[in-house]
Structures are given as C-alpha cells and as structure tokens.
Amino acid sequence: MKTNSILNSYLIFSLLYLVLPFIGLDTVNWYLKPFLLPFLLATVLLTADFQGKKVLLSALLFSWIGDIILMFADKAEIYFILGLVSFLLSHVLYIVLFSRQPKTALKGNSVALYLGAILILGYFFGMIGLLFPKLGPLQIPVMVYAAVITTMLFVAYKGSLTWKKTAAHYILAGAIFFVLSDSILAVNKFYQPIAQSGFWIMSTYILAQYLIVSGLLRLNQKK
C-alpha cells in the first residue's frame, strides 16, 4: 500500500534526521525538521475516510506548526510560548480523537482503569512538584499544558482498555512517548540540562507521532 510506503519513508527520513548531529551536520538537521510530519500528514490524507480523519489531520498540523515555531525558541521566549500553545491545541485534538474511537468492548477492566489513573496522576503531581519552583512567570502555562498532556495520556489509556488490542497498544505507546518527550523537554529547559537532550526529545517525539498515527489507522482500518 502507498500509505505504508510513506510511513516507512517517515521512519527512514527520521533516522537520517536523528543521525546527522552525530556526524557534525547540525545545520542540515535544523533545516530538515519541517519535513518530518508532512510524511504523516500525507499518509492520513491518502487513507480512506474514517471517523476522526479531519481531527487527526488538524492535530498533526498543529504539531507541525509547533515544530517550526520551536526551531526559534532560542531567539526569544515568545517562540517557546507560541510553540507550547500550538502543541497544546494538538493534544486537545488528540483527546477529542481518542474519545471518539470505535470500541470492541463496552467498558474496560475497572481495576486496571483506577490503577492507571493513579499512576498517571502520580506522574502529573511529580512533574509539577519538580518543576514548579523553577518555572517563574511560566508557572500557569506549564501547569495547564501538563494537565492537558496528562489528560491525553489518560484518555489514551482508558481507550486502550476497550479498543482492538494491536491498535490500542500502538496508540497507548505513542501517548506515553509523547508525554516522555515533553517531560524531557521540560526538565531540560527548567530543571537541569540533560546530555543529548535534543536527540532524546526528538526521537521520542518522532516515535510518538508514528505510533499514534499507525495505531489510529489500524483501529479504523476497513475490512
């Protein structure tokens, strides 16, 4: 299928993007970043219509805009804030999208749901407790963003208890990697520098978007 070829091209291009800084081609790497998500946008565009296709395209579009804005985050703080807003909108759209996905079971395991909710809340309060004293004037925006990505993760986890299993595992893993990417970025920016932070932020982000898109397409695959 053509869409599978595009997804494979995304992985190959992403690998090239991640490797370039290690061979001294950071400048080339910077210029390649805007071309990452268009592979996923093209994949979704070429896929037959399904419930939530436009919402997924919108989520990817806001992520792509956020990618571009954050390329200039070292120039002025406003670029970081605008990038944050763009990704915030992307996460809100993912929340809407996950909540509308077709289910194979009316409800999931309630014990697993409660345990997952406790772990996810533990992450939220742990991150806020770690970062809050360091945030300065960005305390409220970062708290709002953390609340939204935590909600996105919870909705993905809740859905994974009722979705088709292979697709559910893809989407949940993607949501986890997305939260991990944002967490690394936040810790590196506000708490303490992390060695090779750019690589870890982008590698987890690239994998997150791939897994979410692949999972949603599998979940909505027509027989």
C-alpha positions as CSV (number, residue, x, y, z in Angstrom):
1,M,0.0,0.0,0.0
2,K,1.1,3.5,-0.8
3,T,0.4,4.7,2.8
4,N,2.7,2.0,4.2
5,S,5.5,3.2,1.9
6,I,5.1,6.7,3.1
7,L,5.2,5.6,6.7
8,N,8.3,3.6,6.0
9,S,9.8,6.7,4.4
10,Y,9.0,8.7,7.5
11,L,11.0,6.3,9.6
12,I,14.0,6.3,7.2
13,F,13.9,10.1,7.0
14,S,13.6,10.4,10.8
15,L,16.6,8.1,11.3
16,L,18.6,10.3,8.9
17,Y,17.4,13.4,10.9
18,L,18.5,11.9,14.2
19,V,21.9,10.7,13.0
20,L,23.1,13.9,11.3
21,P,24.0,15.8,14.5
22,F,26.3,13.0,15.5
23,I,28.4,13.4,12.3
24,G,28.6,17.1,12.6
25,L,25.8,18.2,10.3
26,D,23.6,20.0,12.9
27,T,22.8,22.8,10.4
28,V,21.4,20.4,7.8
29,N,19.5,18.7,10.6
30,W,17.9,22.0,11.6
31,Y,16.6,22.6,8.0
32,L,15.2,19.0,7.8
33,K,12.9,19.3,10.8
34,P,9.9,20.9,9.0
35,F,9.9,18.0,6.6
36,L,9.2,15.3,9.2
37,L,5.5,15.5,9.9
38,P,4.4,16.1,6.2
39,F,5.1,12.3,5.7
40,L,2.4,11.5,8.4
41,L,0.1,14.2,7.0
42,A,0.4,12.7,3.5
43,T,-0.3,9.2,4.9
44,V,-3.5,10.3,6.6
45,L,-4.6,12.3,3.6
46,L,-4.2,9.3,1.3
47,T,-6.1,7.0,3.7
48,A,-9.8,6.3,3.0
49,D,-12.1,8.4,5.1
50,F,-12.7,7.3,8.7
51,Q,-14.2,8.7,11.9
52,G,-11.9,11.5,13.1
53,K,-9.7,11.8,10.0
54,K,-10.1,15.6,9.9
55,V,-9.4,15.8,13.6
56,L,-6.2,13.7,13.2
57,L,-5.1,15.9,10.3
58,S,-5.7,19.0,12.4
59,A,-3.7,17.5,15.4
60,L,-0.8,16.8,13.1
61,L,-1.0,20.2,11.5
62,F,-0.8,22.0,14.9
63,S,2.1,19.7,15.9
64,W,3.9,20.6,12.6
65,I,3.3,24.3,13.3
66,G,4.7,23.8,16.8
67,D,7.8,22.1,15.4
68,I,8.5,25.1,13.2
69,I,7.9,27.7,15.9
70,L,10.1,25.8,18.4
71,M,13.0,25.9,15.9
72,F,13.3,29.6,17.0
73,A,12.8,29.1,20.8
74,D,16.4,30.1,21.5
75,K,15.8,33.5,19.9
76,A,13.1,34.7,22.3
77,E,10.8,33.3,25.0
78,I,7.7,34.2,22.9
79,Y,8.6,31.4,20.4
80,F,8.6,28.8,23.2
81,I,5.2,30.1,24.4
82,L,3.7,30.0,20.9
83,G,5.1,26.5,20.3
84,L,3.6,25.5,23.7
85,V,0.2,26.8,22.6
86,S,0.4,25.0,19.2
87,F,1.2,21.7,20.9
88,L,-1.5,22.3,23.5
89,L,-4.1,22.5,20.7
90,S,-2.7,19.4,19.2
91,H,-3.1,17.5,22.5
92,V,-6.6,18.8,22.9
93,L,-7.4,17.4,19.4
94,Y,-5.9,14.1,20.3
95,I,-8.1,14.0,23.4
96,V,-11.2,14.5,21.3
97,L,-10.0,12.0,18.7
98,F,-9.2,9.3,21.3
99,S,-12.5,9.7,23.0
100,R,-14.4,9.1,19.7
101,Q,-12.6,5.9,18.6
102,P,-14.6,2.7,17.9
103,K,-14.6,0.3,20.8
104,T,-14.7,-3.5,20.8
105,A,-15.8,-3.7,24.4
106,L,-18.4,-1.6,26.2
107,K,-16.1,-0.9,29.1
108,G,-12.6,-2.0,30.2
109,N,-11.3,-3.5,33.4
110,S,-12.3,-1.1,36.2
111,V,-9.4,-2.1,38.4
112,A,-6.9,-1.5,35.6
113,L,-8.5,1.8,34.9
114,Y,-8.2,3.0,38.5
115,L,-4.6,1.8,38.8
116,G,-3.7,3.5,35.6
117,A,-5.4,6.7,36.7
118,I,-3.4,6.7,40.0
119,L,-0.1,6.2,38.1
120,I,-0.9,9.0,35.6
121,L,-1.9,11.4,38.4
122,G,1.4,10.4,40.2
123,Y,3.3,11.5,37.1
124,F,1.4,14.8,36.9
125,F,2.0,15.8,40.6
126,G,5.5,14.5,40.4
127,M,6.4,16.7,37.4
128,I,4.6,19.7,38.8
129,G,6.4,19.3,42.2
130,L,9.7,19.0,40.4
131,L,9.3,21.9,38.0
132,F,7.0,24.4,39.8
133,P,9.7,26.2,41.8
134,K,11.7,26.7,38.6
135,L,9.0,28.0,36.3
136,G,8.8,31.6,37.2
137,P,6.3,33.5,35.1
138,L,5.5,30.4,33.1
139,Q,4.0,28.5,36.1
140,I,0.4,28.7,34.9
141,P,1.0,28.0,31.2
142,V,3.2,25.0,32.0
143,M,0.7,23.7,34.6
144,V,-2.1,24.0,32.1
145,Y,0.0,22.2,29.5
146,A,0.9,19.4,31.9
147,A,-2.8,19.0,32.8
148,V,-3.7,18.6,29.1
149,I,-1.0,16.1,28.2
150,T,-1.9,14.1,31.4
151,T,-5.5,14.1,30.2
152,M,-4.4,13.0,26.8
153,L,-2.4,10.1,28.3
154,F,-5.4,9.1,30.5
155,V,-7.9,9.1,27.6
156,A,-5.4,7.0,25.5
157,Y,-5.0,4.6,28.4
158,K,-8.8,4.4,29.1
159,G,-9.4,3.8,25.4
160,S,-6.7,1.1,25.2
161,L,-8.9,-1.0,27.5
162,T,-11.7,-1.1,25.0
163,W,-10.0,-0.8,21.6
164,K,-8.7,-3.5,19.3
165,K,-5.6,-4.7,21.0
166,T,-2.8,-4.2,18.4
167,A,-4.1,-0.7,17.6
168,A,-4.6,0.0,21.3
169,H,-1.0,-0.9,22.1
170,Y,0.3,1.4,19.3
171,I,-1.8,4.4,20.4
172,L,-1.1,4.0,24.1
173,A,2.7,3.6,23.5
174,G,2.5,6.7,21.3
175,A,0.8,8.7,24.0
176,I,3.4,7.6,26.6
177,F,6.3,8.5,24.3
178,F,4.7,11.9,23.6
179,V,4.5,12.6,27.4
180,L,8.0,11.4,27.8
181,S,9.3,13.7,25.0
182,D,7.5,16.7,26.6
183,S,8.8,15.7,30.0
184,I,12.4,15.6,28.8
185,L,12.0,19.0,27.2
186,A,10.6,20.5,30.4
187,V,13.2,19.0,32.7
188,N,16.0,20.1,30.3
189,K,14.6,23.6,30.0
190,F,13.5,24.4,33.5
191,Y,15.3,21.9,35.9
192,Q,18.7,20.9,34.7
193,P,20.3,20.2,31.3
194,I,20.2,16.7,30.0
195,A,23.0,15.2,27.9
196,Q,22.0,14.9,24.3
197,S,18.6,16.3,25.2
198,G,17.8,17.2,21.5
199,F,18.2,13.6,20.5
200,W,16.0,12.2,23.3
201,I,13.3,14.8,22.8
202,M,13.1,14.3,19.1
203,S,13.5,10.5,19.0
204,T,10.7,10.0,21.5
205,Y,8.5,12.6,19.7
206,I,9.1,11.1,16.3
207,L,8.2,7.6,17.6
208,A,5.2,9.0,19.4
209,Q,3.6,10.5,16.3
210,Y,4.4,7.4,14.3
211,L,2.8,5.1,16.8
212,I,-0.3,7.3,17.3
213,V,-0.9,7.6,13.5
214,S,-0.2,3.9,12.9
215,G,-2.5,2.9,15.7
216,L,-5.4,5.1,14.6
217,L,-5.2,3.9,11.1
218,R,-5.1,0.3,12.3
219,L,-8.1,1.0,14.6
220,N,-10.1,2.4,11.7
221,Q,-9.0,0.0,9.0
222,K,-11.9,-1.1,6.8
223,K,-12.3,-4.8,6.3
